[in-house]
Amino acid sequence: MATHSTTTRKKTTARKKTTTRKKSASRRKYSPAASDTVGEEMKRYKSGKARSGPGGKGGKVKSRKQAIAIGLSKARAAGKKVPKRKKSS
């Protein structure tokens, strides 16, 4: 027979502190004017008139993502509130 130690261990359960913290008011990442610029570019894309590259010489825009990126780029160039581009590594 295996003998167990006579001391008993108490199970300690870690409890999370329940502090109520107010979330800070979230601010817009994109200005309404920037979303208008993207919306205009999406209309151009849907009608088949969106072109990429400087002066539209790069060819027809074929994907929604590309159209959105062009719209955001135009909004940045116009000085509207848009987050910085993510740096690719």
N, C-alpha and C positions, 0 to 999 in steps of 0.2 A: 504494500500500500504506500502510495505517495503521500507524504505529509505536507500539508499547506502551512504556511507561516501563520502564526496566530494574530498577526497585525492585519487589520482590515484596511483596505485602501478605499478612500472616498473618491468617487468619480467627480471630477470637477468639469463642469460644463461652462465653457466660455460664453458669456453673453455679450452681445453687442450693445454698446451704449446707445440709448435711444434719445439722441438730442435732436430736437426739431430745429432745423435750419432752413431759413427762407432761401429759396433759389433767387439768384439775382435776376433781374428783369432781362430777358434776352433781347439783344439788339439785332437789327437787320444786318445780314451779311452783304446783301445786294440791295442797292437803292431801287425804288420803283422805276426810275428813269432807265436804269440798267436792264431791268426786266423788259421794259418797252423795246429797247434796242435789240435784245435777243428775240423778242416776239416778231419784230419787223424782219429780222434775218430768217426766222422760221417760215414766215409767209413767203419770202423770196425762194426759200428752199422747196417749199411745197408746190410753188408754181413752176419750179424748174429753172429759175433765173439766177440762183445763187452760184457765184463763181469764187474760186479761191485764188490766192496769190496776189501779188501787187498789181493793182489795176485790173484784176479779174482775169489775168493771163494764165493762171495755173490750171484751169480746167473746171469742169462742173463739179459741184459739191454733191457727193453721193450718199453721205451718211448724216443722220440726225445729230450725232455727237460733233461732227465737224462743223455743222451749221451753228450749233450752240457755241462752240469754241470761237468761231468767227464773230458771232454777236457779242460775246464777252470781250473779245479783243478790241472790237470797235468801241465798246462802252469804256474800256480802260483808256483808249486813245482820246476819247472825248472828256476824260477826267471824271467820270461817274464813279460812284462808290461800288467797287468790286474788289474781292480779296486778291492778293498777289498770286501769280501763277506758281504752281508747285514745281520745284526744281527737279528735273529728272537726273538720275545719277548714271 
